[in-house]
Amino acid sequence: MSVKKITQDEMKVLDIVLWPTWSKEPSTFPWSYSEKETAYIIEGDVTVTADDGKSITFGAGDLVAFNAGLSCSWHVKSPLKKHYKFG
C-alpha cells in the first residue's frame, strides 16, 4: 500500500478523469485484491489496515496503490468517492 499527493499535471498524464468512479458510505468491511488497484480519492476519509497490521490513512487529493494479493480491512470514516484503475 502506498499513498501520495499528486499535481493536476500528474492527473492529466494518468488520464484519471477517464477512470471509472466508485462511492461508498461510511462503513467497515474486509477486502482483498486479486490484481493491483490504483485509486485517486475525490472525497472522503479512509483508513485501510492490512492483515499484517500496517495501515494507511488517505483522503481527497491522494493517489493510493494497493498491490495484488493484499488482504485488508477498509474503514470509511466519511463518504468516499474515488476514481480507480485495475492492473
C-alpha positions, -999 to +999 in steps of 0.1 A: +000+000+000+012+035-008-003+069-007+009+103-022-005+137-032-003+143-070-005+175-090-030+185-117-004+178-143+002+143-130-036+137-130-037+147-167-008+124-176-026+094-160-059+104-175-075+099-141-108+117-151-114+089-176-112+062-149-145+048-136-157+061-102-169+042-071-186+056-040-191+041-005-210+053+026-192+053+060-187+016+069-161-010+078-155-041+056-129-066+046-114-066+011-087-085-008-071-076-041-066-102-069-048-075-090-032-042-084-055-012-080-046+025-083-072+049-069-075+087-069-096+100-040-121+126-049-137+129-015-138+110+018-116+099+047-104+063+049-081+041+068-071+008+054-054-018+076-036-048+061-038-082+077-002-077+089-013-047+109+002-019+087-023+009+080-026+040+058-050+069+060-059+089+030-084+114+017-092+139-011-063+145-035-045+113-026-033+087-052-034+053-035-019+020-048-029-015-035-008-045-045-022-077-058-026-103-030-033-077-003-059-086+022-071-058+044-100-040+062-114-007+050-128+018+075-146+046+055-150+074+080-167+099+057-185+093+024-159+081-002-158+088-039-128+077-060-116+071-095-100+037-098-080+015-123-070-021-121-039-036-135 
